[in-house]
Amino acid sequence: MSVLELFDVHRTHGHGETAVRALRGVSLAVAEGELVAVMGPSGSGKSTLLNLAGGLDRPSDGGVAIEGRRLDGMRRRELAAVRRRSVGYVFQDLNLLPALTAAENVAMPLELDGVSARAARRTALAALADVELADCARRFPDELSGGQQQRVAIARALVGRRRLILADEPTGALDSLTGEAVLRLMRSKVDGGAAGVLVTHEARHAAWADRVVFLRDGRIVDASGPLAQPEQLLDGAAS
C-alpha cells in the first residue's frame, strides 16, 4: 500500500515575472516499508517537495494523499490532525520549543493527540533513549549542543505510530557515528511499516534508501528504480 502519493504536483511561489516554479509536474508514490532518498542541487525543489508531502504547504496544481486521504480540500484543523497523527517531520531548523524540555518537546505531539501526560512522557523517554539522550530529558534546547538538539527533533519525528517520516538533511549537525545511528533508527521505523522520504546531499546516506529520486529544476530527472504510479490511489481517494 502506498502511504504517500504525489500526482502531477506543481508549486509556484509568487506571481508574474517574479514567480518561481519550485516543482513542475512531480508524481511520486512511496509504499509502506519503503525509504526513498531525494537528491539534487540547491534550489531543485527538494524542501518544497517535503513541505507538500507533509501538508505544510499546498500545491498550485496536482494532488497529494497520505494513507489514501487527499490533502487538498482539507480544512486547517483536518490537516493539523493528519500531520500530528500520521507524519513525523525532521526540519532543517529543528523547530524545538525553547520553553519545553527535551522530553516535553518529544511528548508534545502525543499529548496533543489525546495521549495522557504520563503515557506520553514514558514514550518520549524511550524515544530519547533510542537516540542516546536519556540523560538529557530534563534539559531545555538552549542547554543542548546543536547535535543533541537535532537528535531530540529526530526522536520527536519518530515517536508514536506515525506512518510517514519526512526528513530534511537529518544528520547535518551530527558526527558520522551518530548520523549513522540516526539513519539506522529511521530505517528501522520504515522496516516496521512506515514510509520514509529522506532529503540528503550525501550519497552514503542515500545508500540507506530503497530508491533514490533525483530532482533538477523542479522535475524528477532520474531514479534508481521504477516510480510507482499514483493515479489509482488518488482516483480512489477522490471517490
VOBA-1610 file (N, C-alpha, C; in pm, whole numbers, padded with zeros to 5 digits, always signed):
BEGIN
Met+00084-00120+00000Met+00000+00000+00000Met+00088+00125+00000Ser+00050+00223-00079Ser+00123+00350-00082Ser+00077+00438+00034Val+00172+00484+00113Val+00141+00574+00224Val+00137+00718+00175Leu+00227+00752+00084Leu+00234+00887+00030Leu+00216+00884-00121Glu+00135+00975-00173Glu+00117+00989-00318Glu+00121+01136-00357Leu+00203+01168-00454Leu+00201+01299-00518Leu+00167+01277-00665Phe+00066+01346-00713Phe+00021+01326-00850Phe+00030+01456-00929Asp+00125+01460-01023Asp+00142+01575-01113Asp+00140+01707-01036Val+00224+01714-00933Val+00225+01828-00842Val+00309+01942-00900His+00250+02061-00899His+00318+02184-00935His+00313+02278-00815Arg+00421+02354-00794Arg+00419+02458-00690Arg+00494+02579-00741Thr+00421+02690-00749Thr+00478+02817-00793Thr+00469+02917-00679His+00581+02981-00649His+00584+03084-00546His+00584+03220-00614Gly+00496+03311-00572Gly+00490+03443-00631Gly+00407+03447-00757His+00406+03564-00820His+00324+03584-00938His+00400+03666-01043Gly+00354+03655-01165Gly+00408+03736-01273Gly+00554+03708-01303Glu+00629+03814-01329Glu+00768+03799-01370Glu+00857+03748-01258Thr+00815+03767-01133Thr+00897+03723-01020Thr+00860+03582-00973Ala+00767+03516-01040Ala+00723+03384-00998Ala+00838+03283-01008Val+00843+03194-00910Val+00944+03086-00908Val+00870+02954-00912Arg+00898+02874-01013Arg+00834+02743-01026Arg+00919+02640-00954Ala+00882+02612-00829Ala+00963+02524-00744Ala+00947+02378-00784Leu+00827+02335-00819Leu+00802+02198-00867Leu+00720+02203-00994Arg+00753+02112-01087Arg+00689+02113-01219Arg+00644+01972-01256Gly+00525+01935-01214Gly+00468+01808-01256Gly+00534+01687-01194Val+00553+01689-01061Val+00616+01577-00991Val+00511+01473-00951Ser+00531+01349-00992Ser+00449+01236-00949Ser+00538+01135-00878Leu+00493+01091-00762Leu+00575+01002-00681Leu+00486+00926-00584Ala+00512+00798-00565Ala+00443+00718-00465Ala+00546+00649-00377Val+00521+00648-00247Val+00611+00584-00151Val+00529+00483-00071Ala+00569+00358-00076Ala+00492+00250-00014Ala+00533+00229+00131Glu+00448+00161+00206Glu+00485+00123+00341Glu+00605+00029+00335Gly+00697+00048+00426Gly+00819-00031+00425Gly+00924+00017+00327Glu+00903+00135+00269Glu+00996+00187+00168Glu+01055+00321+00213Leu+01184+00335+00197Leu+01255+00461+00223Leu+01305+00514+00090Val+01263+00635+00056Val+01303+00699-00069Val+01393+00818-00035Ala+01512+00823-00095Ala+01601+00937-00081Ala+01580+01032-00198Val+01577+01161-00167Val+01561+01264-00270Val+01690+01345-00274Met+01751+01350-00391Met+01876+01422-00407Met+01862+01523-00520Gly+01953+01620-00522Gly+01952+01721-00626Gly+02023+01845-00578Pro+02059+01935-00669Pro+02130+02056-00631Pro+02040+02151-00551Ser+02102+02249-00485Ser+02026+02350-00413Ser+01930+02420-00509Gly+01807+02442-00464Gly+01708+02507-00547Gly+01635+02415-00642Ser+01657+02284-00629Ser+01592+02190-00722Ser+01450+02156-00682Gly+01408+02192-00559Gly+01271+02167-00516Gly+01258+02062-00409Lys+01369+02019-00349Lys+01364+01910-00252Lys+01282+01947-00128Ser+01311+02061-00069Ser+01239+02101+00052Ser+01093+02132+00021Thr+01066+02188-00095Thr+00927+02214-00136Thr+00851+02083-00145Leu+00914+01981-00201Leu+00850+01850-00211Leu+00813+01798-00073Leu+00906+01810+00024Leu+00877+01762+00159Leu+00764+01841+00223Asn+00763+01973+00205Asn+00657+02055+00264Asn+00520+02016+00209Leu+00513+01987+00081Leu+00387+01944+00021Leu+00349+01804+00069Ala+00448+01715+00078Ala+00422+01578+00122Ala+00369+01574+00264Gly+00413+01666+00348Gly+00370+01667+00487Gly+00252+01757+00516Gly+00192+01816+00412Gly+00077+01902+00433Gly+00110+02037+00493Leu+00237+02077+00489Leu+00277+02209+00539Leu+00256+02318+00435Asp+00236+02278+00311Asp+00212+02370+00201Asp+00115+02302+00107Arg+00050+02378+00023Arg-00046+02324-00073Arg+00008+02341-00215Pro-00015+02244-00301Pro+00030+02259-00439Pro-00048+02364-00515Ser+00016+02427-00611Ser-00054+02517-00702Ser-00144+02439-00795Asp-00104+02317-00825Asp-00183+02227-00909Asp-00141+02084-00878Gly-00229+01989-00902Gly-00199+01850-00871Gly-00253+01810-00735Gly-00223+01689-00690Gly-00279+01638-00566Gly-00179+01565-00480Val-00207+01561-00349Val-00126+01489-00252Val-00220+01406-00165Ala-00183+01282-00137Ala-00261+01197-00048Ala-00169+01126+00050Ile-00214+01114+00175Ile-00145+01038+00278Ile-00240+00929+00326Glu-00194+00806+00319Glu-00276+00690+00355Glu-00412+00693+00286Gly-00411+00733+00159Gly-00532+00730+00079Gly-00624+00850+00096Arg-00586+00945+00180Arg-00670+01063+00203Arg-00612+01183+00131Arg-00693+01244+00045Arg-00649+01363-00027Arg-00636+01480+00069Leu-00522+01551+00061Leu-00499+01666+00147Leu-00564+01793+00092Asp-00567+01804-00041Asp-00628+01923-00099Asp-00778+01921-00066Gly-00827+02034-00021Gly-00966+02043+00020Gly-00987+02027+00169Met-00885+01974+00240Met-00897+01964+00386Met-00891+02102+00451Arg-00966+02117+00559Arg-00956+02238+00638Arg-00830+02233+00725Arg-00794+02349+00779Arg-00671+02357+00858Arg-00671+02259+00974Arg-00784+02246+01041Arg-00791+02156+01156Arg-00770+02011+01113Glu-00829+01973+00999Glu-00812+01837+00948Glu-00667+01812+00911Leu-00606+01909+00843Leu-00465+01896+00805Leu-00377+01882+00928Ala-00404+01962+01031Ala-00324+01956+01153Ala-00334+01818+01218Ala-00453+01759+01215Ala-00471+01625+01273Ala-00393+01520+01194Val-00393+01530+01062Val-00317+01436+00979Val-00168+01449+01007Arg-00119+01573+01014Arg+00024+01594+01042Arg+00062+01540+01179Arg-00026+01562+01277Arg+00004+01521+01414Arg+00004+01369+01429Arg-00091+01303+01363Arg-00108+01159+01383Arg-00028+01075+01286Ser-00011+01122+01163Ser+00043+01037+01057Ser+00182+01074+01012Val+00227+01199+01037Val+00351+01248+00977Val+00452+01285+01086Gly+00573+01230+01075Gly+00685+01274+01156Gly+00780+01352+01068Tyr+00815+01474+01109Tyr+00891+01564+01022Tyr+01016+01611+01096Val+01132+01589+01035Val+01258+01643+01086Val+01294+01764+01002Phe+01280+01884+01059Phe+01307+02008+00988Phe+01456+02041+00990Gln+01499+02117+00889Gln+01638+02163+00890Gln+01664+02256+01007Asp+01564+02341+01042Asp+01584+02435+01153Asp+01529+02381+01285Leu+01494+02252+01289Leu+01459+02175+01408Leu+01323+02210+01468Asn+01294+02342+01486Asn+01163+02384+01540Asn+01133+02328+01678Leu+01234+02316+01762Leu+01209+02278+01901Leu+01153+02399+01976Leu+01063+02373+02070Leu+01005+02480+02150Leu+01098+02511+02267Pro+01152+02633+02276Pro+01255+02663+02376Pro+01207+02654+02519Ala+01076+02672+02544Ala+01025+02670+02681Ala+00996+02529+02732Leu+01013+02427+02647Leu+00988+02290+02686Leu+01118+02212+02695Thr+01124+02117+02786Thr+01240+02030+02797Thr+01245+01935+02677Ala+01355+01863+02667Ala+01368+01766+02558Ala+01254+01665+02562Ala+01225+01610+02681Ala+01117+01512+02693Ala+00982+01573+02659Glu+00959+01697+02701Glu+00832+01764+02673Glu+00817+01792+02524Asn+00926+01829+02456Asn+00920+01850+02312Asn+00880+01722+02239Val+00938+01609+02282Val+00909+01482+02216Val+00768+01435+02248Ala+00722+01459+02372Ala+00589+01413+02414Ala+00476+01499+02359Met+00506+01624+02322Met+00400+01718+02287Met+00303+01667+02180Pro+00350+01613+02063Pro+00254+01567+01963Pro+00164+01455+02013Leu+00215+01372+02102Leu+00133+01265+02158Leu+00023+01322+02248Glu+00060+01418+02332Glu-00039+01479+02421Glu-00144+01556+02341Leu-00101+01624+02235Leu-00198+01697+02151Leu-00298+01602+02087Asp-00256+01477+02071Asp-00344+01378+02009Asp-00423+01298+02112Gly-00420+01342+02239Gly-00505+01282+02339Gly-00441+01178+02428Val-00312+01150+02410Val-00242+01055+02497Val-00222+01120+02633Ser-00239+01045+02739Ser-00222+01100+02874Ser-00079+01148+02892Ala-00062+01247+02980Ala+00071+01305+03002Ala+00169+01199+03049Arg+00125+01109+03136Arg+00214+01006+03189Arg+00259+00910+03078Ala+00164+00864+02996Ala+00198+00771+02888Ala+00284+00840+02783Ala+00252+00966+02754Ala+00330+01041+02655Ala+00474+01058+02702Arg+00493+01088+02830Arg+00629+01106+02882Arg+00705+00974+02878Arg+00638+00865+02913Arg+00704+00734+02910Arg+00751+00701+02768Thr+00665+00726+02670Thr+00701+00700+02531Thr+00813+00794+02486Ala+00806+00920+02529Ala+00909+01017+02492Ala+01045+00979+02549Leu+01048+00932+02673Leu+01175+00892+02734Leu+01236+00774+02658Ala+01152+00681+02615Ala+01202+00568+02537Ala+01258+00616+02403Ala+01191+00714+02340Ala+01239+00768+02212Ala+01372+00840+02230Leu+01387+00913+02340Leu+01514+00980+02368Leu+01625+00879+02394Ala+01591+00769+02460Ala+01691+00664+02482Ala+01737+00605+02350Asp+01647+00595+02254Asp+01682+00540+02123Asp+01786+00626+02052Val+01784+00758+02078Val+01884+00846+02017Val+01995+00882+02116Glu+02008+00802+02223Glu+02114+00815+02323Glu+02113+00949+02394Leu+01991+00995+02431Leu+01977+01121+02503Leu+01892+01106+02629Ala+01887+00986+02684Ala+01804+00964+02803Ala+01845+01057+02918Asp+01973+01087+02929Asp+02021+01171+03040Asp+01998+01320+03015Cys+01943+01354+02899Cys+01917+01495+02867Cys+01767+01528+02869Ala+01686+01437+02919Ala+01540+01453+02911Ala+01491+01581+02975Arg+01556+01626+03084Arg+01509+01743+03157Arg+01575+01873+03112Arg+01661+01865+03015Arg+01729+01986+02969Arg+01645+02059+02865Phe+01662+02192+02863Phe+01595+02274+02763Phe+01684+02284+02639Pro+01624+02317+02523Pro+01703+02321+02398Pro+01830+02405+02406Asp+01823+02521+02476Asp+01943+02606+02481Asp+02051+02550+02573Glu+02021+02440+02641Glu+02121+02372+02723Glu+02182+02253+02651Leu+02143+02235+02525Leu+02190+02122+02446Leu+02278+02171+02331Ser+02370+02087+02287Ser+02450+02120+02169Ser+02363+02110+02044Gly+02415+02159+01933Gly+02340+02150+01808Gly+02307+02007+01770Gly+02405+01918+01787Gly+02382+01778+01756Gly+02279+01714+01847Gln+02281+01752+01975Gln+02183+01698+02069Gln+02043+01749+02034Gln+02032+01876+01998Gln+01903+01930+01957Gln+01848+01855+01835Gln+01938+01824+01743Gln+01894+01753+01623Gln+01842+01614+01658Arg+01906+01549+01754Arg+01860+01416+01795Arg+01725+01423+01867Val+01702+01530+01942Val+01570+01549+02004Val+01463+01564+01896Ala+01495+01642+01792Ala+01400+01661+01682Ala+01370+01529+01612Ile+01472+01446+01599Ile+01454+01316+01534Ile+01369+01224+01621Ala+01393+01226+01753Ala+01311+01147+01844Ala+01165+01191+01836Arg+01141+01320+01827Arg+01004+01371+01816Arg+00938+01324+01687Ala+01014+01319+01578Ala+00958+01276+01450Ala+00924+01128+01448Leu+01002+01048+01520Leu+00985+00903+01515Leu+00893+00849+01624Val+00856+00933+01721Val+00778+00884+01835Val+00636+00848+01791Gly+00578+00750+01857Gly+00440+00714+01829Gly+00425+00628+01706Arg+00306+00634+01645Arg+00271+00544+01536Arg+00265+00615+01402Arg+00347+00715+01381Arg+00347+00787+01254Arg+00377+00691+01139Arg+00301+00703+01030Arg+00318+00616+00915Arg+00406+00677+00807Leu+00430+00809+00816Leu+00511+00877+00715Leu+00617+00959+00786Ile+00744+00931+00755Ile+00857+01003+00814Ile+00925+01085+00705Leu+00930+01216+00726Leu+00992+01308+00630Leu+01111+01374+00698Ala+01227+01365+00636Ala+01349+01416+00698Ala+01428+01500+00599Asp+01455+01625+00638Asp+01528+01719+00554Asp+01670+01732+00609Glu+01765+01661+00548Glu+01905+01661+00593Glu+01914+01634+00744Pro+01862+01520+00793Pro+01853+01498+00938Pro+01984+01478+01009Thr+02093+01454+00936Thr+02222+01429+01002Thr+02318+01546+00987Gly+02267+01662+00947Gly+02353+01775+00915Gly+02442+01821+01028Ala+02393+01818+01153Ala+02472+01868+01267Ala+02534+01756+01349Leu+02534+01635+01293Leu+02579+01519+01370Leu+02713+01468+01319Asp+02792+01409+01410Asp+02914+01342+01365Asp+02876+01215+01291Ser+02973+01155+01223Ser+02942+01043+01134Ser+02881+00925+01207Leu+02932+00893+01327Leu+02881+00777+01400Leu+02737+00800+01446Thr+02709+00920+01500Thr+02574+00950+01544Thr+02479+00958+01425Gly+02529+01013+01314Gly+02447+01019+01193Gly+02408+00882+01143Glu+02501+00788+01148Glu+02469+00652+01107Glu+02365+00590+01200Ala+02376+00619+01329Ala+02279+00565+01425Ala+02139+00620+01399Val+02131+00748+01364Val+02002+00810+01333Val+01941+00748+01207Leu+02021+00728+01104Leu+01971+00666+00982Leu+01927+00522+01007Arg+01997+00455+01096Arg+01957+00319+01132Arg+01820+00319+01200Leu+01797+00420+01286Leu+01667+00432+01351Leu+01556+00459+01250Met+01584+00548+01157Met+01485+00579+01054Met+01456+00457+00968Arg+01561+00384+00934Arg+01546+00262+00855Arg+01461+00159+00932Ser+01483+00150+01063Ser+01408+00056+01145Ser+01260+00093+01150Lys+01231+00224+01161Lys+01092+00270+01162Lys+01024+00234+01032Val+01094+00253+00920Val+01038+00220+00790Val+01019+00069+00776Asp+01117-00007+00819Asp+01105-00152+00812Asp+00989-00203+00896Gly+00947-00125+00995Gly+00834-00162+01078Gly+00700-00130+01016Gly+00700-00073+00895Gly+00574-00049+00825Gly+00547+00095+00787Ala+00632+00189+00828Ala+00614+00327+00788Ala+00671+00348+00647Ala+00647+00465+00592Ala+00712+00507+00467Ala+00801+00626+00501Gly+00913+00640+00432Gly+01006+00747+00462Gly+01055+00818+00338Val+01073+00950+00352Val+01135+01032+00247Val+01249+01108+00311Leu+01369+01089+00259Leu+01491+01147+00314Leu+01555+01238+00211Val+01562+01367+00241Val+01635+01461+00156Val+01779+01465+00203Thr+01872+01443+00112Thr+02013+01441+00150Thr+02101+01480+00033His+02219+01536+00065His+02320+01562-00036His+02426+01452-00037Glu+02419+01362+00062Glu+02524+01263+00082Glu+02487+01129+00019Ala+02570+01081-00074Ala+02542+00951-00137Ala+02547+00839-00035Arg+02634+00850+00066Arg+02643+00743+00166Arg+02517+00736+00252His+02447+00848+00269His+02320+00846+00340His+02208+00792+00250Ala+02212+00830+00124Ala+02113+00780+00029Ala+02122+00628+00014Ala+02238+00571+00045Ala+02256+00427+00034Ala+02167+00350+00130Trp+02113+00417+00232Trp+02020+00353+00324Trp+01882+00336+00263Ala+01856+00403+00153Ala+01722+00406+00093Ala+01701+00288-00001Asp+01576+00256-00025Asp+01539+00154-00123Asp+01541+00210-00265Arg+01523+00341-00274Arg+01514+00404-00405Arg+01564+00547-00392Val+01630+00596-00495Val+01681+00733-00495Val+01617+00808-00612Val+01561+00924-00582Val+01498+01009-00682Val+01581+01136-00695Phe+01608+01177-00818Phe+01690+01296-00843Phe+01602+01408-00898Leu+01610+01524-00833Leu+01536+01642-00877Leu+01631+01743-00940Arg+01584+01808-01044Arg+01655+01921-01101Arg+01552+02017-01159Asp+01563+02145-01120Asp+01471+02248-01169Asp+01325+02208-01149Gly+01297+02145-01034Gly+01160+02114-01000Gly+01102+01992-01068Arg+01184+01915-01137Arg+01137+01795-01205Arg+01218+01673-01160Ile+01153+01557-01159Ile+01225+01433-01139Ile+01295+01398-01270Val+01428+01391-01266Val+01503+01367-01388Val+01563+01227-01394Asp+01564+01158-01281Asp+01619+01022-01279Asp+01578+00956-01149Ala+01581+00823-01148Ala+01551+00746-01027Ala+01624+00614-01036Ser+01654+00558-00918Ser+01729+00433-00915Ser+01642+00312-00940Gly+01510+00332-00937Gly+01417+00221-00962Gly+01290+00277-01023Pro+01196+00191-01062Pro+01074+00239-01126Pro+00990+00321-01030Leu+00934+00432-01077Leu+00846+00514-00996Leu+00708+00450-00993Ala+00655+00431-00869Ala+00518+00380-00859Ala+00422+00485-00914Gln+00313+00440-00974Gln+00217+00531-01033Gln+00109+00566-00932Pro+00085+00696-00908Pro-00009+00735-00805Pro-00155+00748-00850Glu-00184+00733-00979Glu-00318+00764-01027Glu-00425+00679-00958Gln-00398+00550-00941Gln-00501+00460-00890Gln-00546+00499-00749Leu-00447+00528-00662Leu-00483+00561-00526Leu-00558+00694-00522Leu-00510+00794-00597Leu-00574+00924-00594Leu-00715+00919-00648Asp-00736+00842-00753Asp-00871+00827-00808Asp-00962+00766-00703Gly-00910+00666-00630Gly-00991+00602-00529Gly-01017+00693-00411Ala-00916+00774-00375Ala-00932+00865-00260Ala-01032+00973-00292Ala-01039+01013-00419Ala-01129+01123-00457Ala-01274+01077-00464Ser-01296+00946-00479Ser-01433+00896-00495Ser-01506+00887-00362
//
